[in-house]
Amino acid sequence: MSGLALDFRLAEPADAAALGGFMARNFVAAYGHCSTPENIQAAIHEHYGEAAQLRQIQDPSRWNLIALHGDQWVGHAQIKSGGDVPDGVTARPAIELSRFYVDTAFHGRSIAQAMMEMVKSRARELGARSIFLSVWQEQPQAIRFYTKEGFTIAGTLVFVVGNDPKDDWLMVHTLD
Ligand SMILES: CC(C)(COP(=O)(O)OP(=O)(O)OC[C@H]1O[C@@H](n2cnc3c(N)ncnc32)[C@H](O)[C@@H]1OP(=O)(O)O)[C@@H](O)C(=O)NCCC(=O)NCCS
């Protein structure tokens, strides 16, 4: 289905708890099976706890976008600039797409495509020549989406869930 009415806005400090709730729910839906319950809880606390979310919203190197359908939050993307860039990323300067989630109930409804347009536009505004990201090698839906959006695999990375290292792909999209 397409044509869903969408609005976008940047996250504010008052959104920290709600953003953490959105991310925890959707992280469990997408990745809850990938490790032990203890590791999943540790990852949620580390990345999506209210304090962690507040730090990220207030971090000037991060851009936190929320997609809404009416009052309902349906997506969240985060860009991080100025951090380390992996070796496989040759078009520089590069920015990291550090988070990209659509609410599970809204997959397949073109929200991801609209949100990615916003991400690419912001990356260009920031002067980036490429966007890179890390995606779990066992997440075919996301890999398929990123491939359709012009990202290609440029290496491997490790993402640690609690204390459980996971093999990720490094994917890169060149903007020019
Ligand atoms: C990644 C994400 C934003 C893409 O949004 P989406 O709405 O699913 O995107 P699309 O509708 O274009 O679907 C992507 C592709 O996956 C396919 N797909 C759907 N369900 C799938 C499944 N269970 N397994 C494999 N592929 C699947 C779709 O058919 C589509 O491919 P197609 O266009 O060739 O038919 C969304 O899936 C998501 O939020 N996933 C969970 C969070 C996540 O993993 N984010 C990335 C972290 S790096």
The ligand as a MOL file (V3000), in Angstrom:
LIG
                    3D

  0  0  0     0  0            999 V3000
M  V30 BEGIN CTAB
M  V30 COUNTS 48 50 0 0 0
M  V30 BEGIN ATOM
M  V30 1 C 14.5740 -1.9220 7.0310 0
M  V30 2 C 13.1610 -1.3430 6.9780 0
M  V30 3 C 13.1770 0.0990 7.4140 0
M  V30 4 C 12.6600 -1.4370 5.5210 0
M  V30 5 O 11.3290 -1.0000 5.4980 0
M  V30 6 P 10.2200 -1.8730 4.7650 0
M  V30 7 O 8.9380 -1.1310 4.8800 0
M  V30 8 O 10.2740 -3.2580 5.2940 0
M  V30 9 O 10.7840 -1.8400 3.2550 0
M  V30 10 P 10.1960 -2.5630 1.9700 0
M  V30 11 O 8.7180 -2.6390 2.0090 0
M  V30 12 O 10.8650 -1.9100 0.8060 0
M  V30 13 O 10.7010 -4.0750 2.1420 0
M  V30 14 C 12.0320 -4.3880 1.8700 0
M  V30 15 C 12.0950 -5.7090 1.1190 0
M  V30 16 O 12.0660 -6.7800 2.0560 0
M  V30 17 C 11.1360 -7.7580 1.5970 0
M  V30 18 N 10.6600 -8.4630 2.7740 0
M  V30 19 C 9.5270 -8.2760 3.4640 0
M  V30 20 N 9.4920 -9.1050 4.5090 0
M  V30 21 C 10.6190 -9.8540 4.4510 0
M  V30 22 C 11.1710 -10.9070 5.2400 0
M  V30 23 N 10.5360 -11.3330 6.3350 0
M  V30 24 N 12.3640 -11.4400 4.8850 0
M  V30 25 C 13.0060 -11.0010 3.7820 0
M  V30 26 N 12.5550 -9.9930 3.0090 0
M  V30 27 C 11.3740 -9.4450 3.3490 0
M  V30 28 C 10.1020 -6.9800 0.8740 0
M  V30 29 O 9.3890 -7.8160 -0.0160 0
M  V30 30 C 10.9480 -5.9550 0.1450 0
M  V30 31 O 11.5560 -6.4720 -1.0260 0
M  V30 32 P 10.8830 -6.2570 -2.4870 0
M  V30 33 O 10.7090 -4.7860 -2.6580 0
M  V30 34 O 11.8580 -6.8550 -3.4040 0
M  V30 35 O 9.5710 -6.9610 -2.4490 0
M  V30 36 C 12.1860 -2.1540 7.8850 0
M  V30 37 O 12.0970 -3.4770 7.4060 0
M  V30 38 C 12.5980 -2.1530 9.3390 0
M  V30 39 O 12.3590 -1.1940 10.0470 0
M  V30 40 N 13.1770 -3.2720 9.8030 0
M  V30 41 C 13.5220 -3.4430 11.1880 0
M  V30 42 C 14.6400 -2.5370 11.6280 0
M  V30 43 C 15.8940 -2.7640 10.8450 0
M  V30 44 O 16.3420 -3.8730 10.6510 0
M  V30 45 N 16.4930 -1.6410 10.4370 0
M  V30 46 C 17.7650 -1.6570 9.7900 0
M  V30 47 C 18.8210 -1.6600 10.8350 0
M  V30 48 S 20.3850 -1.4770 10.0410 0
M  V30 END ATOM
M  V30 BEGIN BOND
M  V30 1 1 1 2
M  V30 2 1 2 3
M  V30 3 1 2 4
M  V30 4 1 2 36
M  V30 5 1 4 5
M  V30 6 1 5 6
M  V30 7 2 6 7
M  V30 8 1 6 8
M  V30 9 1 6 9
M  V30 10 1 9 10
M  V30 11 2 10 11
M  V30 12 1 10 12
M  V30 13 1 10 13
M  V30 14 1 13 14
M  V30 15 1 14 15
M  V30 16 1 15 16
M  V30 17 1 15 30
M  V30 18 1 16 17
M  V30 19 1 17 18
M  V30 20 1 17 28
M  V30 21 1 18 19
M  V30 22 1 18 27
M  V30 23 2 19 20
M  V30 24 1 20 21
M  V30 25 1 21 22
M  V30 26 2 21 27
M  V30 27 1 22 23
M  V30 28 2 22 24
M  V30 29 1 24 25
M  V30 30 2 25 26
M  V30 31 1 26 27
M  V30 32 1 28 29
M  V30 33 1 28 30
M  V30 34 1 30 31
M  V30 35 1 31 32
M  V30 36 2 32 33
M  V30 37 1 32 34
M  V30 38 1 32 35
M  V30 39 1 36 37
M  V30 40 1 36 38
M  V30 41 2 38 39
M  V30 42 1 38 40
M  V30 43 1 40 41
M  V30 44 1 41 42
M  V30 45 1 42 43
M  V30 46 2 43 44
M  V30 47 1 43 45
M  V30 48 1 45 46
M  V30 49 1 46 47
M  V30 50 1 47 48
M  V30 END BOND
M  V30 END CTAB
M  END
